Amino acid sequence: MSALARRWVRSPWAWAALAVLLTAGLVATLRFAPIFRVEHVDVVGNSQVSSDEVMSAAQVSDTAALLALPVDEIESRVESLDAVASARVIRDWPNRVRIVVRERRPVGYVRSTSSVLIVGSDGSLYREESKAPRNVPEIGAEGTTSLGLGDDYLDAATDTQQAMFDVASALPGKLLHAVTKVTATGSLTVQLTFANGVVVEWGSSGAASQKAAVVGALRGRDGWGTRFTVVDVSAPEAPAWR
């Protein structure tokens, strides 16, 4: 090895320059090599919005370099969809992109002047429909006609409205989908009306899991909706029905 080569090997600047060159070469390869361009986009976690809607909002070019993908911008565009609470874009090397969607969970609806507005578990009125959906209940009509798409149900909610929302949000899926209306005359007197006409006197929004378990058990008993149509679980340790 020549003296010049030995001096080069011993120089930290030489090694730093080599590292920069190698890094630049790697970045250039990742950015410009055809193998690292987007060929597949997978959408997961969506049910209220279609994959096509997510893809249209994301605007991921099929010629984009995976390394240069504007992840934050894509996530923001997908999150602009009304039912999407958050989105995460994952680079899946060498040529695949995954868009992971977390949707708002519908817990009910309220009536506006000419339509119904879907209420999310975060309180957002995030979707407008011409007629009432069948899989979530109406949440009391008090003061809701002035609300509009994009409003927050809880912004100006009374104690009664807050209690109705809290009860609807706490219901497990099977109960939520079977209830047609959540009503109340006060924060301690929430009632659930089921599709078959059974009324459950829920009481306050507290002890939701215990009350839900009692109602779930009673729904499986003979006589639900026939021999008894009113169930009181306001004190879940001592339920009553008539």
N, C-alpha and C positions, 0 to 999 in steps of 0.2 A: 504494500500500500504506500503510495507516495506521501510526501510530507503534506501536500495540499489536501489530500483526501483525509489524512489523520486529523488535520486541523478542522476540517468540515465536520467530521464525526464527533469531535469534542465540543463543537460550538452549540450552545443551547439555541441560538438564533436559527441555526440551520435546521434543527429538529422542529422548531416552531414553524418555520417556513414550509417544511415538508408536511406538517400536520394541516396547515391551512390549505395547501394544494390538494391533499387527499380529501379534506372535507368539502372543498369546492367541487372536486370531481364527483363525490358522492351525491351532493345536492343537485348538481347538473344532471346526473343520471336519473335520480328520482323525479326530477322536474320534467325532463324532456324525453326520457326513454318511453316508447309506445307502451311497453308492458305495464307501466305505472300510471296509465290513464284510466279514467273511470269507464268501466264496462258494465257494471251491475249496481243497481240501487235497490236495497231491500228496505221495506217499511214494516215496522213491528209495533205492536201495542195499540193499534187503531181499531175501532169498531164503529164509532159514530161518524167518522169521516173516512172516505174511501182512500185506498192507496193512491189512486189516480189524483184525487184532490191534494193529497200530501205532495206527490211528485210535482204537480203543477205549481204549487206554492213554493216548493224548494228550489225549482229552476236549476237543477244540477245538469250541467252540460255533459254529454257523453264523450266529449273530447277534452274535458278538464283534467289537468294533472292532479293526481291525488294529493300531492304535497302542497300544492298551491290552492287547494279548495278553501273558499271563504266560509269556514265553519260557522262563525258567529252570525254572519249574514243569513246563511241558510236556516239556522235555528230560529232566527227572528222572523223570517218569512213564514216558516211552518207554524210558529206560535201565533201568527196573525189569524189563523183559522179559528173560528168561534169556539169550537169544542176542544181545542188543544190548550191544555194548561202549560205544558212545557215540552220541549223537543231537544234531543241530543243527537248530534251527528258524530259517527264513529268512522274513522278511516280503517278499512279492513284490507290490509295489503295482500296482494299487490294491486288489485284493480276493482275493489268493491267498496261501496259506501253503505252503511246502515243508518237509517233514521229511526231513532227510538222515540215513540210518541207516548206521552202521558196525557190522557184525556180528562176533562172535567167529568165528575161523576154526577149525573142528574139525580136530584132528590125530590123534585116536585115541579109544579108549575104554578104560575099566577096568571090571572086574566088581566089584560090591558084593555083599552077601549075597543079594539077591533081584532085582537088576536090573543094568543097565549104565549107566555115567555117561560122558557125552561130555566129552572133555578139549579145552579151547580152547588156542590158541597162547600164551595168557597164563598157562596152567597151571590155569585155573579149571575146576572140574567143574560145568558150567553147565546141563546138561540130563540128565534121567533117562529111560531108555527100557526097555521090557520085554524087548526082544531086541536082539542085536547089530546095528548098522548094517552095510551092505555096502560103504560107500565110504570107510571109514577103518579102520585096523588096531587090533587089541587091543594095548595097551602092557603088557608083562609083568605077570604076576599077583602078583608079590611084594608082600605087605603092603597090597594095595588093598582087600580085603574090608571093612576097617574105615572106609573113606572114605565120605563122604556128599555129597549134593547141596549145593553151595555151598562145599565145601572147596576148598583149593588143593592140587593134586597135588604141588607142589614144596615145600610147607611142611615136610614131614618126609621128603623124598625122600632115599634113599641115593645114593651116587655112581653105582651101577648104574642106578637109576631115572632119575636126572638124565640119564645118557648116552642111555638109551632115548628119553626125552622130547625131548632135543636132536636126535637123529637123525630122529624122526618129524616134528618141527617144521621141519626143514631140507629134507625131501623135496619136490620139485616135485609139482604136482597129479597128473600122470599116474602117477607112481610111487606116491604116497600112496594113490591110489584102487585100485591093483592089489595092494598089500600087505595081507595078512590078519593078520599078527602081527609085532610087534617084540619080540624077546627078548634076553636077555643073561645071562651068568654073572658078568660083571664089567664095569667101565666101558670096557674095551678090547676087549670081545668081543661087540659088538652084532650080532645077526643079523636079517635080514628074511626072512619066509616069504611067498611069493607064492601066489595062488589056485591056480595050476597045480602047486604043490609045489616049485618052485625055491626054494632057500635061498641067500641072499646073505650071505656073511660080510663084514659092513661094517667091523668093527673099532671103533676109537674114533669119537667124534662129529666129529673134525676132517676137513678137506678134503672137506666134504660136496658142494660143487658139482662137484668133479672126480669123485668116486665116483658121483654121480648121473648124470653124463654118460656114464661107462663103462657103468653098468648100462643106461641108456637105449639105448646103441648095441648092447649084447649082446642086449637083448630083441628087437631087429629082425633078428637073425641066425637063419639056419636052425639048428636044433638046440637052441634055447632050450626047455627043458622036456622034450626027448627025448634027444638025444645027451649033453647035459650038464645036470645038475640042481643042481649046487653051484657057486657063483661066488664067488671071493675077490677083493674090491676093497679090502681093508684097506691095501694099497699100490697106489693107483690108477694109478701110473705103470707097474706091472707086474702087471696082473690075471691071474688063473688060473682055470680052470674044469675040471670033471671030470664 
